[in-house]
Amino acid sequence: MKLNSTNFLVGGVVILILASMSLFVVDQRQTAIVFQLSEVMRVENTPGLKFKLPLVQNVRLFDSRILTLDAPEPERIITAEKKNMLVDSFVKWRIVDVKQYYISVGGDEARAQTRLMQTVNSAMREEFGKLTIHEVVSGKRDELMRVVQEKTDIDARKIGVEVLDVRLKRVDFPVEISESVYRRMDAERKRVANELRATGNAESEKIRADADRQREVTLAQAYRDAQKIKGEGDARASALYAGAFGRNPEFYAFYRSLDVYKQGFKNKSDIMVLDAGSPFFKYLKGSGRDGK
């Protein structure tokens, strides 16, 4: 009885071991290949619990998600103008035929990335060689990337891989060329700045000259108007004086003499030496004689 229990326990353990060796799980992010004596038997594309023959078959899992391949270093590529450019890019790719992928690169992701990067570089060199720097940087950049992606995808399909996108992270001149370009740009900016300053100074002088001219014109007009008004005032005063003189010449002469007396004897210290018969004393003499 004891022997039967032991055999049952041993049999149960063996069954569990065989069951564990017969089952495997495929994640929704993975694709599996079932091998039998190193030969591909089948491919499991759907997620879930799967079965295999224990001890005879083995399983290898592959990532089926979209992967990113970044260039380790910028590539030096020549444009249609025979100018060197440093191009830094990245690739979006994924495994679509896992069996072909295993046959072509042994399921080695590093080998697949090397193959993809070589294909991308070849396609970019070919397309860059047809375009100028301006077209690469702005004009035809999207079209360039589309063509590179299509060419790369055609070659990638041979190893069971799909290239979804190829993008440029940076396009720049090499260091030795960049310094020369920056110097030219700096010189050009300085030239433009000097031109703007010269233009500004010319406009400033023009504005000042115009302001000075307007000032002189305004002062001249004001002086002219002032002289005109002054002349009109003098003419009116003269007319009033003439009218008053015409009405009573004797009174006008007397009034003018009083004004002269007032100005002549304004200060007590003033001394005047005149002839006794001078007209200056006309009204003073008359005032004494008439008793007025």
C-alpha positions in Angstrom: 0.0 0.0 0.0 2.8 2.3 0.9 4.6 1.4 -2.4 1.5 2.3 -4.4 1.3 5.7 -2.7 4.9 6.4 -3.5 4.4 5.4 -7.1 1.3 7.6 -7.3 3.2 10.5 -5.9 6.1 10.0 -8.2 3.8 9.6 -11.2 2.0 12.9 -10.2 5.3 14.8 -10.0 6.4 13.4 -13.4 3.1 14.4 -14.9 3.4 17.9 -13.5 6.9 18.2 -14.8 5.9 17.0 -18.2 2.9 19.4 -18.2 5.1 22.4 -17.2 7.5 21.5 -20.1 4.5 21.2 -22.5 3.0 24.6 -21.8 4.2 28.1 -22.6 2.6 31.5 -22.7 2.7 34.0 -25.5 2.3 37.6 -24.4 0.3 40.0 -26.6 3.5 41.9 -27.3 5.3 38.8 -28.5 5.5 36.3 -31.3 6.8 32.7 -30.7 8.6 30.2 -32.9 8.3 26.5 -31.9 11.5 24.5 -32.8 11.9 20.8 -33.0 15.5 19.6 -33.2 16.5 23.2 -34.3 13.9 23.1 -37.1 11.1 25.6 -37.2 7.9 23.8 -36.7 5.3 26.5 -36.4 4.9 30.2 -35.5 2.5 31.4 -32.8 1.2 34.9 -33.5 -1.7 35.0 -31.1 -1.4 35.6 -27.4 -2.4 33.0 -24.9 -1.5 29.5 -23.4 0.2 27.3 -26.0 1.4 23.6 -26.1 4.6 21.9 -27.3 6.1 18.5 -27.0 8.3 18.3 -23.9 12.0 17.5 -24.3 11.6 17.4 -28.1 10.4 21.0 -28.9 11.6 24.3 -27.6 10.3 27.9 -27.9 11.8 31.2 -28.6 10.0 34.5 -28.1 10.4 37.7 -30.2 9.3 41.2 -29.5 6.5 42.2 -31.9 6.3 45.9 -30.8 7.5 48.9 -32.7 11.2 49.4 -32.0 13.4 52.4 -32.4 16.8 52.3 -34.0 19.0 55.4 -33.2 22.1 56.0 -35.2 25.1 55.7 -32.9 26.9 58.6 -34.6 25.9 61.2 -37.2 26.8 60.1 -40.8 28.8 62.3 -43.1 26.8 62.6 -46.3 27.5 64.6 -49.5 24.8 66.7 -51.2 24.4 67.6 -54.8 26.5 70.7 -54.2 29.4 68.4 -53.1 29.0 69.8 -49.5 29.5 67.5 -46.5 26.6 67.3 -44.1 26.4 65.5 -40.7 23.1 63.7 -40.7 21.6 62.1 -37.5 18.6 59.9 -38.0 16.4 57.3 -36.3 14.3 54.4 -37.7 11.0 53.0 -36.5 10.7 49.2 -37.3 9.1 46.0 -36.2 9.1 42.3 -37.0 6.3 41.2 -39.3 7.6 37.8 -40.5 9.3 36.2 -37.5 10.2 33.0 -39.4 12.0 35.0 -42.1 13.5 37.2 -39.5 15.0 34.1 -37.7 16.2 32.6 -41.0 17.8 35.8 -42.2 19.5 37.2 -39.0 19.2 34.2 -36.7 16.7 36.2 -34.6 19.6 38.5 -33.5 18.2 42.1 -33.0 21.7 43.6 -33.2 22.3 42.0 -36.6 18.9 43.2 -37.8 19.7 46.8 -36.7 23.0 46.7 -38.4 21.4 45.6 -41.6 18.7 48.3 -41.3 21.2 51.1 -40.6 23.3 50.1 -43.6 20.2 50.2 -45.8 19.1 53.5 -44.4 22.6 55.1 -44.9 22.7 53.8 -48.5 19.3 55.2 -49.3 20.1 58.6 -47.7 23.4 58.9 -49.5 21.7 58.2 -52.8 18.8 60.7 -52.2 21.0 63.4 -50.5 23.2 63.3 -53.6 20.3 64.5 -55.7 19.4 67.5 -53.5 20.9 70.9 -52.4 21.5 71.9 -48.8 18.4 74.1 -48.9 16.2 71.4 -50.2 17.5 68.9 -47.6 16.9 71.3 -44.7 13.6 72.8 -45.7 12.3 72.4 -49.2 12.0 68.7 -49.8 12.7 67.2 -46.4 9.4 65.3 -46.0 9.6 63.9 -49.6 13.2 62.9 -48.9 12.3 60.9 -45.8 9.4 59.3 -47.5 11.6 58.0 -50.4 14.2 56.8 -47.9 11.6 54.9 -45.9 10.2 53.2 -48.9 13.6 52.1 -50.2 14.6 50.9 -46.7 11.3 49.0 -46.3 11.8 47.1 -49.5 15.1 45.8 -48.4 13.9 45.2 -44.8 11.1 42.9 -46.0 13.8 40.4 -47.1 14.7 39.8 -43.4 11.1 39.8 -42.2 11.1 43.4 -40.9 8.8 46.4 -41.7 10.3 49.9 -41.7 7.5 52.2 -40.5 9.3 55.5 -40.5 12.7 57.2 -41.0 13.3 60.6 -39.6 16.1 63.1 -39.3 17.0 64.4 -35.9 19.7 66.8 -37.0 21.3 68.0 -40.2 24.4 70.1 -39.7 27.7 71.1 -41.2 30.9 69.4 -40.0 32.8 71.4 -37.4 35.5 72.7 -39.8 32.8 73.9 -42.2 30.5 75.3 -39.5 33.2 77.7 -38.2 33.6 79.1 -41.7 29.8 79.4 -42.2 29.4 81.1 -38.8 32.2 83.6 -39.7 30.4 84.4 -43.0 27.1 84.7 -41.2 28.7 87.0 -38.6 30.3 89.2 -41.4 27.0 89.3 -43.3 25.0 90.3 -40.1 27.6 93.0 -39.4 27.3 94.3 -43.0 23.5 94.4 -42.7 23.8 96.2 -39.3 26.2 98.8 -40.8 23.8 99.4 -43.7 20.9 99.8 -41.3 22.9 102.2 -39.2 24.0 104.2 -42.2 20.4 104.3 -43.5 19.2 105.4 -40.0 21.8 108.1 -39.8 20.9 109.4 -43.2 17.2 109.4 -42.3 18.1 111.2 -39.0 20.0 113.9 -40.8 17.2 114.3 -43.3 14.6 114.6 -40.4 16.9 117.1 -38.6 17.4 119.2 -41.8 13.7 119.2 -42.4 12.9 120.2 -38.8 15.5 123.0 -39.0 14.0 124.2 -42.3 10.5 124.2 -40.9 11.8 126.1 -37.8 13.4 128.7 -40.0 10.3 129.0 -42.1 8.1 129.3 -39.0 10.4 132.0 -37.4 10.5 133.9 -40.7 6.7 133.8 -41.0 6.3 134.8 -37.4 8.7 137.7 -37.8 7.0 138.7 -41.0 3.6 138.7 -39.3 5.0 140.5 -36.3 6.5 143.2 -38.5 3.2 143.5 -40.4 1.2 143.9 -37.2 3.8 146.3 -35.8 3.7 148.3 -39.0 -0.1 148.4 -38.9 0.1 149.5 -35.3 2.6 152.3 -36.1 0.5 153.4 -39.1 -2.6 153.5 -36.9 -0.7 155.4 -34.2 0.6 157.8 -36.7 -2.9 158.3 -38.1 -4.2 159.0 -34.6 -1.3 161.4 -33.9 -1.9 163.2 -37.3 -5.6 163.4 -36.6 -5.1 164.9 -33.1 -2.5 167.3 -34.5 -4.8 168.3 -37.3 -7.7 169.2 -34.9 -5.6 171.4 -32.5 -2.0 171.8 -33.5 -1.2 174.2 -30.7 -2.5 171.8 -28.0 -0.6 168.9 -29.6 2.6 170.9 -29.5 1.9 171.9 -25.9 1.3 168.2 -24.9 4.5 167.1 -26.6 6.4 169.9 -24.8 5.0 168.7 -21.4 6.2 165.2 -22.2 9.7 166.6 -23.1 9.7 168.6 -19.8 8.8 165.5 -17.9 11.6 163.5 -19.4 14.1 166.4 -19.2 13.6 167.1 -15.5 13.1 163.6 -14.4 16.1 163.5 -12.0 17.0 166.3 -9.6 20.6 165.9 -10.4 20.1 166.5 -14.1 21.7 169.8 -15.4 20.8 171.4 -18.8 22.6 174.4 -20.2 20.4 176.1 -22.9 20.2 179.5 -24.5 17.5 181.7 -23.0 15.9 182.1 -26.4 15.7 178.4 -27.1 12.3 177.1 -28.2 12.6 174.7 -25.3 11.3 177.4 -22.9 8.5 178.5 -25.2 5.6 177.3 -23.1 7.4 178.1 -19.8 7.7 181.7 -20.9 4.2 181.8 -22.2 2.9 180.4 -18.9 4.6 183.1 -16.9 3.5 185.9 -19.1 -0.1 185.0 -19.3 -0.4 184.1 -15.7 -1.6 180.6 -16.4 
